[in-house]
């Protein structure tokens, strides 16, 4: 197996050639998440305009676009994190398995247990590595015994590809890990509660290329089980990890489709300009 | 008076110096010179040299010349005066200086010889004063003119006036901080010196570990109780008890209010409540003091007495009798009111600390499906805990040093008790009682106040250092 450094390098060169052959061609499964006419307002200012987008099950959907185009805002609508921002208003529907997440009867706390989220800056809690991963299972009462909890922590860390690096020091603070390790730790934390969807808000923007390659590898593995939506500034990353890509510009969804099509044959000139680096 | 006039003249002179310095450079620039600094700096440089040395001299004159004059005057005491005792000599010289300044002297009756000597001394004092004044004025003029000329010679267009003025500015800031540090050092030194005198009369071991506090010392040697008892432990116990009650009130209420403000309150509520809290923190403690003495004390007493009346005759008869005798002044009242005083302090500090916890941690927890209170309990509070501990320690240090409330509400009797319904006394209350009224400053009784003060200073200093360390360390974690 080649070292991760080499691998990252080859990935990098492959991705820079935007006209590279598509990574995979399997047809996308049915939509796990489906947004219809989503509008978001911060006070009087409208941030998103009539977004309609399907995000398929067991695949990675990437949201790309220049800064301030509303892709993170859209991501935060899916698990209703925008509720925590004063003055933020959301209209329209976002269905998770046919159920509207904005429904008054739906408890956002339970929704967030089904829709995990990974943030731009790694944010492990100031607790031990073990406690970080055990956080979700504890508050949701998922495990009934200490052994079961330990099992969940171990499985989650293994799936996040962190187990080998931290198994000897689970009792040490999570904040003491490197940036890339912290990001994998919060991914382990997110998958410990067995979510159905994982949202990632520029998960690699604070990481170096090697750590980025590891996270991307991890995303590729996780997509076999989850519906993943990732916001990224790196078009190379979108091309590498995602099966579907949506291009946002000035609060509007310009174009969405299979990643290989978007990158090889964009329909909209704005998309073309953005992915070829003419603006953004 | 003349000195003040001289100062005003100096200020006018230095203002002129500014204009001159400025004009010169402006003129030079008009003539085609390439200046290093802007004209304002040339003016400022000239002003500083003209004003500062002379001003310093005048300030020294105002501060010290009367003492120097007095010392010069007393150096040669007339023969009649030399026969007097020290006390009478002091009065004599004070009178001479008063007369020389045209003020009324003390009502001491002097016989003719002494009166003549007094008049002579008064005349001498007047001459001395005028001489000193004249010398100072001449020196000031020389300094101002000299400084002005020296600076003027240096001022060429390429002179680095900007950097020099920068140096003067830095010197000003350094001087101010030196004053602050020296004052503190002086206070501590005087405290330490007086305490040292006290500890020569009473052994520090007896003071720190003795359990009997009764500082009454007879005014005359033949009076009963000529020896006081200076065991400060009852005072420490009393202080501790009041502080404990205060913290039991202030810590939870202040902290929970801070959690509400930082985590739950909307922008509008915060905008109203935060300033209100700060107003509450600014209420003079004497106001809390009479609130304690006149409102809370009688209220608590009435309450306990009523409960006592109910219990008398029942199975808890003895408790009933005790509660029936509770007085206005008790540790509970002083502590409770002090706790109320500390609430805004604790709340405001904790609020700052909670706000310093990064939003990303809250987001992380909420995104895991935690509720708001779970997030506060399991993520925000643990993250903020060291800082909150620091805030509480600062509050403890304030409670220990607080004076007015306990003076008015706690009592004067030194008692070794941890019963909050008893009247206790604290270190600060004792310092107040020992030093108010007519006191001699060489008896163990008065000096014991300095011993207490030093102990208090040491304790609060240690608490503050530990608390600030904790708060700082916590801040670094996220910066």
Interface residues (C-beta under 8 A of the other chain):
Chain A: X79 X81 X84 X86 X109 X110 X111 X112 X113 X114 X116 X117 X119 X121 X123 X124 X125 X126 X127 X135 X136 X139 X140 X186 X189 X190 X193
Chain B: X266 X267 X358 X360 X361 X362 X363 X364 X365 X366 X367 X368 X369 X370 X371 X374 X378 X379 X382 X383 X477
